[in-house]
Amino acid sequence: MTTIPKQLESRLTEAFRRVLGEAMPEDYGTMTVNASQDLRFGDYQSNAAMVLAKRVKMNPRTLAMKVIEEMGNLSLATVEIAGPGFINFRVNADYFAQYMQDMINDERLGVPTAETAKTIVIDFSAPNVAKPMHVGHIRSTIIGDTLVRLARFMGHTVIADNHIGDWGTQFGMILWGWKNLLDPQALDADPIEALLNVYKEVNKRCKEQPELLEACKAELVKLQSGDDENISIWKRCIEVTKKGLDKIYNQLDIHFDVWLGESFYNDALPGLVNQLMQQGIARESDGAVCVFSDGFHKPEDDPFLVYKNEEWQSVPAIIRKADGAFLYATTDLATLDYRMNHFHADSIWYVVGAPQEKHFKQIFDIERMRGVTGDFRHVAFGSILGKDRHPFKTRDGETVSLQNVIDEAIERAARVVEQKSPDMPSDEKAHVAQVVGIGAIKFAELSQNRLSDYIFDWDKMLSLSGDTAPYLQNSYVRVRSIFRKIGEKRIPQQQTAPSPVQLNAAEELHLARMLARFGEVVPATLDDCRPNLLAAYLYDLARAFHSFYEACPVLRAEEMIQSSRLALCDLTARVLRCGTGLLGIEMPDRM
């Protein structure tokens, strides 16, 4: 299926080319048509006349009028001019009705596949070994998973990579603690919590006993030198951490193709630094090896410069410290090399917090210096705040465990389900509570602009009204209840006869309008890496369905109208289920 905007863009572009002839700029491609923000001005609009008029030295309104005349009568829509030269399209009800029929018969529900399929590596979640995941991991984990789902649905080959922190100075303390403090029973009961407690205790003792810090450093050196015992303990730490992480990932229905942590790239780091020095990209500075600006960018756009004390000062990327240790920058460069060479990635996306923006700008710019081309993206996001607008923490100031967040969401959802459906079988209640609770966490995250901070609010998150997952889930349940009442045999199947869909009431037309936009929203969501676009669309669709449901009786309607409305209901359920599925949210049949 071709989306309505794409159809309009094709016709509009042809009309512009006929009107302008040889005056049409050669570098100007397809005219853009977007959904109208205000339906009083139609369903779609284009400002192409105003943009292009400057290029061809014409009055934009005059150009728009000539283009509209050239387009003539369209079976698709009526065309109007507004303001200084906006071209507005009001889609005909009959065309919307036919489009609904096409969507009913389309497994993809009107969503096109990408014009060019790519291989995309998406780096997300990335917790540290021997530490529990906390509330701060929600954003990377859930946004990253949604991008994986969207990209695969659009036809791309995706490698989901959990780049865990499994190497670093903290392992010296963990190794010493494992040998001297670890309780084997505590390790069996809750391995991540046991390792975290060991780390905290050793860290505390090191502050009180400086000589202990030296012992920990010695354990780290033994690990880095390949000591058999320390390597064995380190591997065991990774193994038990993965088991703990898998519990959370399975609850969230999030899966990875590879878990290639920092340690995987260790052997490549010395050669990479030598190569950068030989290429003249890196050089020594005060014993360290650094990459400085090469003057390619304007100072204000240069990630290796900062304006301070009324002058531009150098902020190099350190890739080897004076003591010979490597840094995150070195590992990330080696990771990029591997992903480009092993996975043959066309695009690599890093779903990492906004504070790392400068780091990734430097990494990507070093790749430019090396002559490495590719689509490298830092998919940045803001912070999660408590109601006091400070970082979300427990009452005693500890970072909130992600497992505790999941458990509490399910417990709160269970109370809602018990209140709403006390007669539901207990096993079904438990399943619905998990679906609703986890859906609430995900939608609360994905409905936000990822670059903004947001407040973690349990009451709002689990509300059955407003912009929440339970509201969407309740909308889906309401649709399914219609078919339970009328009998599942009445669900519309693939229909090849003339369209049974009739759009007589304003609420029917608006529901069709919203359904038609699904094929536009999904690609735009992936293009901008902005799941909130899809989340907002699904909320608007659910609202449109509720208005339709209240105004247009289904079960009491006469047969032909009932058939049409059942088709709209079923299509709404399919789009809600598909759309929320792309967000990683499950739809229950009952609540």
Stockholm file with secondary structure:
# STOCKHOLM 1.0

chainA/1-591         MTTIPKQLESRLTEAFRRVLGEAMPEDYGTMTVNASQDLRFGDYQSNAAMVLAKRVKMNPRTLAMKVIEEMGNLSLATVEIAGPGFINFRVNADYFAQYMQDMINDERLGVPTAETAKTIVIDFSAPNVAKPMHVGHIRSTIIGDTLVRLARFMGHTVIADNHIGDWGTQFGMILWGWKNLLDPQALDADPIEALLNVYKEVNKRCKEQPELLEACKAELVKLQSGDDENISIWKRCIEVTKKGLDKIYNQLDIHFDVWLGESFYNDALPGLVNQLMQQGIARESDGAVCVFSDGFHKPEDDPFLVYKNEEWQSVPAIIRKADGAFLYATTDLATLDYRMNHFHADSIWYVVGAPQEKHFKQIFDIERMRGVTGDFRHVAFGSILGKDRHPFKTRDGETVSLQNVIDEAIERAARVVEQKSPDMPSDEKAHVAQVVGIGAIKFAELSQNRLSDYIFDWDKMLSLSGDTAPYLQNSYVRVRSIFRKIGEKRIPQQQTAPSPVQLNAAEELHLARMLARFGEVVPATLDDCRPNLLAAYLYDLARAFHSFYEACPVLRAEEMIQSSRLALCDLTARVLRCGTGLLGIEMPDRM
#=GR chainA/1-591 SS CCCHHHHHHHHHHHHHHHHHGGGSCTTCCCCCCEECSSGGGCSEEECHHHHHHHHHTCCHHHHHHHHHHHHCCCSSEEEEEETTTEEEEEECHHHHHHHHHHHHTCTTTTCCCCSSCCEEEEECCCCBTTSCCBTTHHHHHHHHHHHHHHHHHTTCEEEEECCCBCCSTHHHHHHHHHHHTCCHHHHHHCHHHHHHHHHHHHHHHHHHCHHHHHHHHHHHHHHHTTCHHHHHHHHHHHHHHHHHHHHHHHHHTCCCSBCCCGGGGGGGHHHHHHHHHHTTSEEEETTEEEECCCSCSCGGGCTTEEEETTEEEECCEEEECTTSCBCHHHHHHHHHHHHHHHSCCSEEEEECCGGGHHHHHHHHHHHHHHTCCCEEEEECCCCEECTTSSBCBCTTSCBCBHHHHHHHHHHHHHHHHHHHCTTSCHHHHHHHHHHHHHHHHHHHHHTSCTTSCEECCHHHHTCSSSSSHHHHHHHHHHHHHHHHHHCGGGSCCCCCSSCCCCCCSHHHHHHHHHHHTHHHHHHHHHHTTCHHHHHHHHHHHHHHHHHHHHHSCSTTSCHHHHHHHHHHHHHHHHHHHHHHHHTTCCCCSCC
#=GC SS_cons         CCCHHHHHHHHHHHHHHHHHGGGSCTTCCCCCCEECSSGGGCSEEECHHHHHHHHHTCCHHHHHHHHHHHHCCCSSEEEEEETTTEEEEEECHHHHHHHHHHHHTCTTTTCCCCSSCCEEEEECCCCBTTSCCBTTHHHHHHHHHHHHHHHHHTTCEEEEECCCBCCSTHHHHHHHHHHHTCCHHHHHHCHHHHHHHHHHHHHHHHHHCHHHHHHHHHHHHHHHTTCHHHHHHHHHHHHHHHHHHHHHHHHHTCCCSBCCCGGGGGGGHHHHHHHHHHTTSEEEETTEEEECCCSCSCGGGCTTEEEETTEEEECCEEEECTTSCBCHHHHHHHHHHHHHHHSCCSEEEEECCGGGHHHHHHHHHHHHHHTCCCEEEEECCCCEECTTSSBCBCTTSCBCBHHHHHHHHHHHHHHHHHHHCTTSCHHHHHHHHHHHHHHHHHHHHHTSCTTSCEECCHHHHTCSSSSSHHHHHHHHHHHHHHHHHHCGGGSCCCCCSSCCCCCCSHHHHHHHHHHHTHHHHHHHHHHTTCHHHHHHHHHHHHHHHHHHHHHSCSTTSCHHHHHHHHHHHHHHHHHHHHHHHHTTCCCCSCC
//
